[in-house]
Each structure stands twice: as C-alpha cells, then as structure tokens.
Amino acid sequence: MGMPLSMVDAGAANVIRKVGGKEETRKFLENLGFVEGGTVTVISESGGNMIVNVKDSRVAIGKDMANKIMVI
C-alpha cells in the first residue's frame, strides 16, 4: 500500500506508484517527471510547499499536488 508524497520524510528516495487527480493534473505532473516507477526524493518542506527532486530536477509543488502522488 502506498502513501501520499506529502506524508514522506525529507531525504529518502521513494518510488512513484500512482499519480492521481484529474487528467489535466496528471498530465501536468507527468510533464514535470512524476511518472509511475520513477523515483522522487523530498528535499524540504515549508509553508505548505514541498521541494522535491525528480528526474535530476528540483521542483516545487504544493501539498495539494503532493497528495495526488502516491509513493512506496
């Protein structure tokens, strides 16, 4: 069973299991590199936003978006 990316501790690499939400949201996240089977690492978290490392890029996403990304 997976958990939302928003619940993950900073520093650990996680495998993306599923990207949820509306189709436009999923496409947006996939374009940023959030694809099933990919690896994502939370760098830091502040004020409802998260800085994550995905596909060798640092990306800032809101908690609402992070809730749609399920990881294991």
Number of C-alpha atoms within 10 A of each C-alpha: 6 12 16 19 24 23 12 16 14 15 13 10 17 18 18 21 20 19 23 16 13 10 10 9 14 19 16 12 20 13 10 14 18 22 21 15 13 15 19 25 20 22 17 14 17 9 7 11 16 21 17 22 19 18 15 10 11 15 15 17 16 15 18 11 20 22 16 20 24 21 24 16
